[in-house]
Amino acid sequence: MKKSLFNYSDWFTGKVYLETCASVIPKKILAAPTKVNSTQFSTYNFKKIQSKQKEIFNKSSTDLLKKFKKTFNERYKKSGTKVLFLKREIDDNRKILFKKPIQDIKFLNRNFSISAIDIESMRDFIETQIIKGDEYFGFVHSPEFKYPNEKFTNDVVYAKVTFHYYNWLMKFYNNLKRSLTVVKETKNEIIDKKKVRVNVKVIALIYFYNGYQINRKNCQEIASLYGYNEINSGEGLFQDYTKFIKIIYRTKTNDESKVKCNYRLGLIKIAISHLKGKEKENAEKDYKNLENAIDYHDW
């Protein structure tokens, strides 16, 4: 059996560091850490190190992605031109991921630039580790190591986060387009005098199944789109929406009378006629569950 010279604790405390990790160690220091390779650990200890490296990298990536999303949401909320801000944010990240030929990038929504060399390194990481799935975290230092050269690690963390952030932005953009389409179609329905005004509770269900939020800031505007302009229309819509986001109010009898339960069943049926695709399928499942609950309830 191979005799190990070092163990996991030696690596974690920064006593030693792997030769695969870039470092900047001052020349004149006492008790400088020792550069080692994988063969100087037992198989068990080295696998434990690899697992910790992956954990450290993934946590750094998750934390940075959360920060990106939080910053975006804050700036988007304050922006006077929200769609333009969103499109610029998408364009900034698209440049990092796809712009050819690779060159230095200056951003629209950010006050810094990224060099072509860094862009190339980031794309290599994305191609190898995200697209092809060949994960490797040998470049990650122990959190206790005092002399890391953090640039490469920071670049690849930024690369991973940019990839997932871009996809999140595109989903945000597509949801926004769908929402604007719903609003446009709704306005057209209201203009058409032949259309029957939709029940407020049905509106709440439609928005729930489509994944669009109704809150106290937008409830009056949404109610008005459907022709409800009374002073309390928005609040009523908000209360109905708040109720229907709870699954028990869509699929259970809740000790209500059979008449009320059948009324709720009818509301869902009407909502289904306004839905498409997966959203319609989800509503149909709720309809079936509530129908079964009514059938099996001991009235």
N, C-alpha and C positions, 0 to 999 in steps of 0.2 A: 504493500500500500504506500502511496506517495505521502511523504511527510510534508505537512504544510508549515511554512515559515511564519505566516501571518494569519489573522482571523478577521471576522467581520468587525469586531470592536476596534481593531487597529485601523481599519479603513474608515469606519464611521466617525471616530474621534479625530481623524485627520493626521494620525501618526504616519500613515502611508497614503499614497495616492496612485491611481492606475496610470500607466504610461499612455493610455488612450485618451486621457483628459488633459486639455491644455491648462498650463499653470504659469504663474509669474512669481517666482520665488526670489526674493532679494538675495544678493550674494553674501552679504554680511549679516547673517542671523545665526543664532545658536539653535541647536537641535532642529535643523531643517527636516521637513518630512521626507520620507524615502519613496522614490519612484519604484513601483513594482509592476509585475505583470500577472496575468491570471493563473499561471502555473505555480505561483507561490502561495496560493490558497488551496484549501481542500475543495472538492467539488461542491460540498454542501455550503461552505462559506461563500464561495464565489457566486453560486446561484442566489444566495440570500442578498448579496451585494447587487446583482443584476435586478432582482425584484425591487429593491429599494431605489435604484436609479430610475427605473420605470415609474415608480410611484411619485418620486420627486418631480420628474419631468411632466407627468400628466397633471399633477396638482398645479404646477406653475402655469401650464397651458389653460387649465380650467379657470384659475383665478384671473388670468389676463383676459380670457374671453368674457367673463362676467364683467370685468372692468370696461371692456370695449362696448358691450351692450348697454351698460348703465350710462356711460358717457353719451352714447348715441341717443338713448331715450331722453336724457336730460336736454341735449342740444336740439333734438327734433321737436320737443315740446315747446321750446322757447323760440324756434325759428319762425320768422315771418313768411318764409317761402319753403314750406315743409317738403314739397315734392322735389324742388330743386336741390335742397340740402340732401335728401335721400339719394337722388340720382348722382350727385357729386361723390357721396360716400361710396356708392357702388363702383363708380368709375375709378376712384382712388385705389380701391382694393383689386379691381380688375386689372389695373396696370401692373400691380405686383405679380399677379398670377399669370397673365396672358399676353401682355404687351410685347410685340416683336418689331424690330430686333430689340434684344435686351439692352437697355440703356439707363443712365441715371434718371430717376423719377422725381419730379416735383409735384406735390399734391395740391388739390383744390381746397379740401377741408382741413388740411393739417399744415403746420408751420415748420415742417422739416422735409428732408429729401432722403432717398435711399440710393446708394451707388449701384452701378451695374454689377459689380463683383458680388455685392451682398445679395442682389436679386437673383443672380445665377445660383448662388449657394442655397438660397431659400427654395428655389424651384427644384433643385436636385433633391433636397430633403423631401419635398412634397411628392415628387415623382416616385422616389424610392420607398418612403415609409408610409405615405398615406394612400397613394394610388395603387402601388404594387404590393403594399402591406408587408414589406421587409423591415420590420421594426428593429431598431438598434439604439441602445441608450448608453453605450460605453463611454460617451463623452461627458456624462453627468458626474460631477464631483459629490462627495459626501457633504451634507449640510454643515458639518463642523470643520471642513477644510478651509484654511485661512487665506490661501493664495491662488484662487481660481482665476483663469483668464476667461471671463464670463461672456465675451463677445460672441463666440460661436454658439454657445448655449442659448443666449438671448436671441440670436438671429433665427435659430431653428424653432424656438418656442414661438417667436413672432410669426414664422412661416406657417406653423400648424394652426395658430389662432387666426391668421388672415384667411386661410382656406375655409375654416368653419364659420368665421364671421361673415365672409362673402356669401356663403350659402344661406346663412341666417338672414342677411340683408335682402337677398333675392326672394326668400320666402315672405319677408315683411312686405316687399314691393308688390309681389303677386297678390297677397291678401288685400293690400290697399287697392289695387286695381279692381279686384273682385268686389270690394266694398263700394267703390265708386260706381261700378256697373250696376250694383243693386240699387244704389241711390238714384241713378239715372233712370233705370227701369221703373222704379217706384214713382218718380215724378211723371213719367209718361202715363202710368196707370191713373194717376190722379187727374191728369189733364183730360184723359178719356172719360167723359161723363157717363158712358155706358157701364163703366166698371162699378161693381158693388164695393162699398167701403169695407175694408178688412177689419174684422174684430180686433180690438187692442190686444187681447190675450193671444190671438193667432200671430200678430206682429211679433210679440215677445218670443213665441216659439220659433218663428222663422229666423229671427236674429240669433237665437240660441243655437239652433241646428247649423246655421251657416258660420258659426264661430265668431260673430261680431258682438262686441260688448255694448251693452246699454248701461249708461251710468247717469248720475244726476246732471252731468255737464251736457250730455247730448240727447237726453230723453225727450225734451220738449221739441227739439228740432226734428227728431225722428217721428214723433207723434204728428207733427205738422205736415210732414211729407205724406202721411196717409189721411190727411184731412181732419185731424183732431187738433183743434186750435183753442180749446177751452183751457183755462188757467191751470187746471189740475191734470190735464191729459198726460203730460210728460211724466208726472209723478206716478200716476196710475200705471203707465206703461213700465216704468222702472220697477214698481212693486211686483207686477206680473212677471217680469223678466227674472227678478231676484228669486221669486218662488219657483219658476220652472227650471232654473239651473240645478235645483236639487232633484235627484232622480226619483225620490219617493213621490213627488208631485206629478211625475210623468208616467209612472209605472205601477203605483200602489193605490189601493182604495182609501187608505188613511181614515177608516171609520166614517167616511162620508156616506151620504145616502146614495142609493143606486142611481137616482136621477142625476145627482151632481157628478158621479163618476162617469156616467154615459155622456154627460155634457163635456167633460174634459176629453173623453175619447173622441168626440166629434171635433173638438178644437184641433187635436193632433191630426185628424184625418184631413181637415181643411189645410193645415200647415203643409202636409205632405204634398198637396197639389201645387204648392208654390216652390217645391224643392227639386233638386236634381242630384244625380250621382250618389256619392257616399253619404252626403247629408240626408238625402231622401231615404236611403237604406237605414240609417240610424233612427230616423223618425218612425219608419215602418216597424222596426224592432220594438221601440217604445210602445207603439200602438198595439202590437201583438201582446206584449207583456201586460199592459193595462187591461186589454180585452180578456186575457186569461185570468187576471186577478179578479175581474168582475164576475166572470163565469164561475169561479171556484169559491167566491166569497159566500159565507153563510148568512144570507140576508134574512 
